[in-house]
Amino acid sequence: MRYFYDLHLHSCLSPCGDMDMTPNNIVNMSKLLGLDVIALTDHNTSLNCEAVMRVGEQLGLLVIPGMELTTAEDIHAVCLFPTLERALEFSDYVDSRRIKIRNRADIYGRQVRMNDRDEEIGEIEHLLLPSSGIGIAEAYSEVSRFGGICYPAHIDRDSLSILSVLGEIDPGCGFRTAELADGSKLDALKAMHPILDTMTIVTNSDAHYLENMREAQHAMELPSLTRENVLSYLDRAL
């Protein structure tokens, strides 16, 4: 069956995420847009995943716990996990390695943790944007140690992407999926980077604001809608 997805969304925990990106708003907007499965991927943390997953369970939307990792080279990579426990273990690991700079909410925005009732339960002190200290060449293997999968984010963008920083996707990195922000760029990118012919391609919104979330248009074929099946789809060898 075909299931519509958006596997790159931010909540109000991301410093650049709007305060309207609360657990209930994210899930309800996803349902209105016709999505079947989403992933919460805040910058360098998974601490709002539990709340969004709880709301998803209540409203019948599959939520995959994840993170948008900032590598040592300032490349963004989406990391997804089969369980909340594994996501939180990886989140703790990244927190132990990342650069710690006190957040300036007046510049970068607040970093707010919420529960499934959209109540504030805390705020992260250190800015979540800086490097995790994990290199792009080790990102896939590091995420795999925690049972997850990893792929380079928005490779078609002019900054914070593997192509803008390195110019190519090294097969040695192990990635089997790549993400586009704009699916119409795929043919041109394949002409320049033949490795994309061997990879699963997904298109996600990377929404930081409710108005940036997109109507259901990208789907994956799965035998049934489970976190394990979604991750297997993304981690398959073509």
Secondary structure, DSSP 8 states (H G I E B T S, - for coil): -EEEEEEEE--TTSTTS-TT--HHHHHHHHHHTT-SEEEE--BT--TTHHHHHHHHHHHT-EEEEEEEEE-TTS-EEEEE-SSHHHHHHHHHHHHHHS---B--HHHH---EEE-TTS-EEEE-SB-SSS--S--HHHHHHHHHHTT-EEEE--TTSSSSSHHHHHSS--GGG---EEEES-GGGHHHHHHH-GGGGGSEEEE---BSSGGG---S--EEE-SS--HHHHHHHHT---
